[in-house]
């Protein structure tokens, strides 16, 4: 059995060391303000949604296709008061359960979504943004084209589906987003390289399935590609202009 993309990211992105700095980077790049309405796509675990609700006093809705991630996120969110508690729900990132033009910001975590049609996800995220709304995406990126077997193994075993930066930029434009910013995230800062730490968290989150994932050939390949700086993380930003209708 394989771990889901959301589970794998919990294993290699401990919140204090990796997750929270990424959340701060998301909020800074998006220039989000307290009290805004934000949708978190691929945020079923709730870590980002809860942090934003607590620190930014934002109204957050998280949508995730992974039932296990949503269940964990709902359980974690119960410790917040009803007025600040984010809404976390199961849903498709290519068919969001929201009206058009309702959010000030959208955060899309492609690290947790696995093999999805990127143009459709970005189009949906743009659709639910208000005019001048900002989209920020966490996008796994290949700095050089990988061997086909590497791409396939990471995608099928860990859900890590990366693309070249130029492809991400093209998809943002196709979704009707402008003022595009692409910012590489430090290579050593977005995923731990400790197999022991990943095993411990994997055991907590997914039992022995998580341990096996941390010891798998795909996991070794994942850390090797990061160490060699062929696989990285890019933060993407785009703005929905009012004269450019969001893609459907």
Number of C-alpha atoms within 10 A of each C-alpha: 8 15 20 21 25 26 24 26 22 21 27 23 22 17 15 9 13 17 20 16 14 20 18 14 15 22 17 12 20 21 11 19 14 12 14 15 20 26 28 26 29 28 29 30 29 28 18 24 28 28 18 22 24 16 9 15 18 22 22 26 24 27 24 27 21 22 14 18 26 24 17 16 25 19 13 15 23 12 10 13 10 10 9 16 22 29 20 27 21 19 19 18 24 19 13 19 14 13 10 16 19 16 25 21 28 28 26 26 20 24 22 29 25 22 15 14 11 19 18 18 23 28 23 24 32 31 24 25 26 20 20 17 23 27 28 27 26 21 26 23 23 21 15 12 13 16 8 8 9 13 18 16 18 19 17 16 20 26 25 27 23 24 20 17 20 10 11 22 17 11 17 24 17 16 25 20 26 17 12 14 13 18 13 15 17 11 16 14 16 21 23 17 19 11 17 12 16 26 23 15 22 25 18 13 20 19 13 13 15 25 22 18 25 27 14 15 13 19 21 14 15 20 18 14 16 19 14 10 14 15 23 24 24 21 21 24 24 26 25 25 19 12 9 13 15 24 17 16
